[in-house]
Structure formats: structure tokens, C-alpha cells
Amino acid sequence: MTDIATATAAALAARREAMAPGPRSMTDLARIVGLRASTLHLQLTGQRPMPAETAAAIRRALPELEELP
């Protein structure tokens, strides 16, 4: 798993627990960033390259990740 994948999973879990607004699952996140869930999974696990635009869209959807390099 990539660094952003680990942080993304943690952020989504925290949102689910807190019932915070916004994406709370990988499916929600994929829909928001405009990808299929399977494509997002492949990018997060490093099996496909993640375009900078996708990483930026993930950070916009999950502001908790903005500090991640």
C-alpha cells in the first residue's frame, strides 16, 4: 500500500466513526474523484500509477490528508 492509501483508509474510517460529512468509504471517494472504485484501489495500492490530478482530488475530498507529502 502506498502512503496515501494508508492515510486515506484511516481518514475514511475516522469519518465513518464520527459520522462526519463527505466520503466515508472507498466507493464514496471514487465517485467524488471521478473514478471507478476498482481503478482507485489499483492506484492506491501502487498497482497503477496515480496521476497528480487524482492525488489532488483525493486531498480536496479528504482535507485530513493535506499534510501528507
MARBA-3410 file (N, C-alpha, C, O; in Angstrom, 1 decimal):
69
0.9,-1.2,0.0,0.0,0.0,0.0,0.9,1.2,0.0,2.0,1.3,0.6 ~ 0.4,2.2,-0.7,1.2,3.5,-0.7,0.9,4.3,0.5,-0.1,4.0,1.2 ~ 1.7,5.4,0.8,1.5,6.2,1.9,0.1,6.9,1.9,-0.6,6.9,2.9 ~ -0.3,7.3,0.7,-1.6,8.0,0.6,-2.7,7.0,0.8,-3.8,7.3,1.3 ~ -2.5,5.7,0.5,-3.5,4.7,0.7,-3.8,4.4,2.2,-4.9,4.4,2.6
-2.7,4.3,2.9,-2.8,4.1,4.4,-3.5,5.3,5.0,-4.4,5.1,5.9 ~ -3.1,6.5,4.7,-3.7,7.7,5.2,-5.2,7.8,4.8,-6.0,8.3,5.6 ~ -5.5,7.5,3.6,-6.8,7.6,3.1,-7.7,6.6,3.8,-8.8,7.0,4.2 ~ -7.3,5.4,4.0,-8.1,4.4,4.7,-8.4,4.9,6.2,-9.5,4.7,6.7 ~ -7.4,5.4,6.8,-7.5,5.9,8.2,-8.5,7.1,8.2,-9.3,7.2,9.1
-8.4,8.0,7.3,-9.3,9.2,7.2,-10.7,8.7,7.0,-11.7,9.2,7.6 ~ -11.0,7.8,6.1,-12.3,7.3,5.8,-12.9,6.6,7.1,-14.1,6.7,7.4 ~ -12.1,5.8,7.7,-12.5,5.1,9.0,-12.9,6.1,10.0,-13.9,5.9,10.7 ~ -12.1,7.1,10.2,-12.4,8.2,11.2,-13.7,8.9,10.9,-14.5,9.2,11.8 ~ -13.9,9.2,9.6,-15.2,9.8,9.2,-16.4,8.9,9.4,-17.4,9.4,9.9
-16.2,7.6,9.2,-17.3,6.7,9.4,-17.7,6.7,10.9,-18.8,6.8,11.3 ~ -16.6,6.6,11.7,-16.9,6.5,13.2,-17.5,7.8,13.7,-18.4,7.8,14.6 ~ -17.1,9.0,13.2,-17.6,10.3,13.6,-18.9,10.6,12.9,-19.5,11.6,13.2 ~ -19.3,9.8,11.9,-20.4,10.2,11.0,-20.2,11.6,10.4,-21.2,12.3,10.2 ~ -19.0,11.9,10.1,-18.7,13.2,9.5,-19.2,13.3,8.1,-19.3,12.3,7.4
-19.5,14.5,7.6,-20.0,14.6,6.3,-18.8,14.3,5.2,-17.7,14.4,5.6 ~ -19.2,14.0,4.0,-18.3,13.7,3.0,-18.1,12.3,2.8,-18.8,11.5,3.4 ~ -17.1,11.9,2.1,-16.9,10.4,1.8,-16.5,9.7,3.0,-15.7,10.1,3.8 ~ -17.1,8.5,3.1,-16.8,7.6,4.3,-16.4,6.2,3.9,-16.1,5.4,4.7 ~ -16.4,6.0,2.5,-15.9,4.7,2.0,-15.1,4.9,0.7,-15.2,6.0,0.2
-14.4,3.9,0.3,-13.7,4.0,-0.9,-14.6,4.2,-2.1,-14.3,4.9,-3.1 ~ -15.8,3.6,-2.0,-16.8,3.8,-3.1,-17.2,5.3,-3.2,-17.3,5.8,-4.3 ~ -17.5,5.9,-2.0,-17.8,7.3,-2.0,-16.7,8.1,-2.5,-16.9,9.0,-3.3 ~ -15.5,7.8,-2.1,-14.3,8.6,-2.5,-14.1,8.5,-4.0,-13.9,9.5,-4.7 ~ -14.3,7.3,-4.6,-14.1,7.0,-6.0,-15.1,7.9,-6.8,-14.8,8.5,-7.8
-16.3,7.9,-6.3,-17.4,8.6,-7.0,-17.0,10.1,-7.0,-17.2,10.8,-8.0 ~ -16.6,10.6,-5.9,-16.3,12.1,-5.8,-15.1,12.4,-6.7,-15.1,13.5,-7.3 ~ -14.1,11.6,-6.8,-12.9,11.9,-7.6,-13.1,11.5,-9.0,-12.2,11.8,-9.9 ~ -14.2,10.9,-9.4,-14.5,10.6,-10.8,-13.8,9.3,-11.3,-13.5,9.3,-12.5 ~ -13.6,8.3,-10.4,-13.0,7.1,-10.8,-13.9,5.9,-10.5,-14.8,6.1,-9.6
-13.7,4.8,-11.1,-14.3,3.6,-10.6,-13.6,3.1,-9.4,-12.4,3.4,-9.2 ~ -14.3,2.5,-8.5,-13.7,2.0,-7.2,-12.5,1.1,-7.5,-11.5,1.2,-6.8 ~ -12.6,0.3,-8.5,-11.5,-0.7,-8.8,-10.3,0.1,-9.3,-9.1,-0.3,-8.9 ~ -10.5,1.1,-10.0,-9.3,1.9,-10.5,-8.7,2.7,-9.3,-7.4,2.7,-9.3 ~ -9.5,3.2,-8.5,-8.9,3.9,-7.3,-8.1,2.9,-6.4,-7.0,3.2,-6.0
-8.7,1.7,-6.3,-8.0,0.7,-5.5,-6.6,0.4,-6.1,-5.6,0.3,-5.4 ~ -6.6,0.2,-7.4,-5.3,-0.1,-8.1,-4.3,1.0,-7.9,-3.1,0.8,-7.7 ~ -4.8,2.2,-8.0,-3.8,3.4,-7.8,-3.4,3.5,-6.4,-2.2,3.8,-6.2 ~ -4.2,3.3,-5.4,-3.8,3.4,-4.0,-2.9,2.3,-3.6,-2.0,2.5,-2.7 ~ -3.0,1.1,-4.2,-2.1,0.0,-3.8,-0.8,0.0,-4.6,0.0,-0.8,-4.4
-0.7,1.0,-5.5,0.5,1.1,-6.3,0.6,0.2,-7.5,1.6,0.0,-8.1 ~ -0.5,-0.5,-7.8,-0.5,-1.4,-9.0,-0.7,-0.7,-10.3,-0.4,-1.2,-11.4 ~ -1.2,0.6,-10.2,-1.2,1.5,-11.3,-0.7,2.8,-10.8,-0.9,3.2,-9.7 ~ -0.1,3.6,-11.7,0.4,4.9,-11.3,-0.8,5.8,-11.0,-1.9,5.8,-11.6 ~ -0.6,6.7,-10.0,-1.7,7.7,-9.6,-1.3,9.0,-10.2,-0.3,9.6,-9.8
-2.1,9.5,-11.1,-1.9,10.9,-11.6,-1.9,11.9,-10.5,-2.7,11.8,-9.5 ~ -1.2,13.0,-10.7,-1.1,14.1,-9.7,-2.5,14.6,-9.5,-2.9,15.1,-8.4 ~ -3.3,14.7,-10.6,-4.7,15.2,-10.5,-5.6,14.4,-9.6,-6.4,14.9,-8.8 ~ -5.4,13.1,-9.6,-6.1,12.2,-8.7,-5.7,12.4,-7.3,-6.6,12.5,-6.4 ~ -4.4,12.5,-7.0,-4.0,12.7,-5.7,-4.5,14.0,-5.1,-4.9,14.1,-4.0
-4.5,15.0,-6.0,-5.0,16.4,-5.6,-6.5,16.3,-5.3,-7.0,16.9,-4.4 ~ -7.3,15.5,-6.1,-8.7,15.4,-5.9,-9.0,14.6,-4.6,-10.0,15.0,-3.9 ~ -8.2,13.6,-4.3,-8.3,12.9,-3.0,-8.1,13.9,-1.8,-8.8,13.8,-0.9 ~ -7.1,14.7,-1.9,-6.8,15.6,-0.9,-7.9,16.7,-0.7,-8.2,17.1,0.4 ~ -8.5,17.1,-1.8,-9.6,18.0,-1.7,-10.8,17.4,-1.0,-11.5,18.0,-0.2
-11.0,16.1,-1.3,-12.2,15.4,-0.7,-11.9,15.0,0.7,-12.9,14.9,1.5 ~ -10.7,14.8,1.1,-10.3,14.5,2.4,-9.2,15.4,2.9,-8.0,15.1,2.9 ~ -9.6,16.6,3.4,-8.7,17.6,3.9,-7.7,17.1,4.9,-6.7,17.7,5.1 ~ -8.1,16.0,5.6,-7.2,15.4,6.6,-5.9,15.0,6.0,-4.9,14.9,6.7 ~ -5.8,14.8,4.7,-4.6,14.3,4.0,-3.7,15.4,3.5,-2.6,15.1,3.0
-4.1,16.7,3.6,-3.3,17.7,3.0,-1.9,17.8,3.5,-1.0,18.3,2.8 ~ -1.6,17.3,4.7,-0.3,17.4,5.3,0.6,16.3,4.8,1.8,16.3,4.9 ~ 0.0,15.3,4.1,0.7,14.1,3.6,1.6,14.5,2.4,1.1,15.2,1.5 ~ 2.8,14.2,2.3,3.7,14.5,1.2,3.2,14.0,-0.1,3.8,14.2,-1.2
END
